[in-house]
Amino acid sequence: MANPIVNPATSMIPEIDREKCTGCGICVKACPGKCIYLDSEDIAVIDIDYCENCGICAWERPHLCPEEAIKLPWDKWQRF
């Protein structure tokens, strides 16, 4: 089944707003690729070398992140 959020061909990696992240760890637990971790400041970080572009961490309806700190960078996405 195709991912409803991200077209895998776009390689759109979610971005974390460090100002909004509270380090709750919900995204860490939800990531199927285990590529999100909390850094030394308890802020979520995505290891882009392992991100599978599934979009689960950036789910918007309802937001997975209670602070809405994770977003897909639609403004950077370009259609080919």
Number of C-alpha atoms within 10 A of each C-alpha: 3 8 11 10 14 18 13 13 7 12 14 19 19 22 16 20 15 15 9 14 19 15 18 15 16 14 24 19 12 13 18 14 13 15 16 22 18 15 11 7 9 14 18 25 19 21 13 13 7 11 19 17 22 22 22 19 27 24 17 15 6 9 15 17 20 14 14 17 20 24 18 20 12 9 6 7 11 7 4 4
